[in-house]
Amino acid sequence: MENTTLNRSYQDDGIDLYDLWLILKKKKTMIFIIVIAALLLSMTYASLSPKVYRVSNTMIINQIYYKDEVEFIMEGEIIAAVTNLEMLLSLNKEMAAQLLSMQVNDLDEIQNIKASEIKGSKMMRVDIGTYDKTVGIALMEALPRYIQSTPIIANKLNMRVEVMAKSREDLEAIINNPMREMKLSTNTVVYVPSIDLFILREKYNHMIMMIEKIKKGELVSLAWKTEPPATHYGPKMSTSIILGFVLGLFLGIVVALFMEWSDNARRTRGFK
């Protein structure tokens, strides 16, 4: 007897899918109206919201390695510089505008800026979300100069220039007078392999090239000229319609179940 009562109680408390279907069928008109309303709202939002454009480019590091030379700017440092710039744009647009040589009003058009490493290469992809394509392109073109002016990277580059300038002077002295350190008499004949001088000249030219790139601010550059996006990437009408339909359907089902529960509760308590 007790088991029968428990089973009946369990069945009464359980959810009957057929009863659920009947409830939804009875409230189908209301559910349909809610879905249509949600679709209209989502479509209106997509139509009236400002269009966001994505300006993209690839950033490369123009540092040339000589044999086993260790790279002095890492991809992670550039990504960190871009991330810090995004934070600066949200905290202090005036300072960001000064560093980028841009107008504060223009930076108000920037929604976000992201940089990510391209696996298997020494390049980074940069994406700028903007309400104004022209401003997005201007910010992209200003990034290489800004990155090389950030304190961490600028200090590393200055130290590198000092070291290479000193090494260049030493190499130049050796190339101009290979016998200088030997202190031999002028009539002494010494064989100096040409390949050694060739290597020294190669390293000397490499240092000059790198020093020039750093001083001109050309160590970090964009892979190609930044092109304006053909269309906006958000908010997309198709995505808004799908979200509106799903949310409207969910809300309609919840409202239908709540109304059915409310009607049953009133009937149970003797209310009409």
Helices and strands as residue ranges (DSSP letters): H 2-13, H 17-26, H 28-48, E 53-61, H 75-91, H 93-100, H 104-107, E 110-117, E 123-130, H 133-149, H 151-176, G 180-182, H 194-215, E 220-222, H 237-268
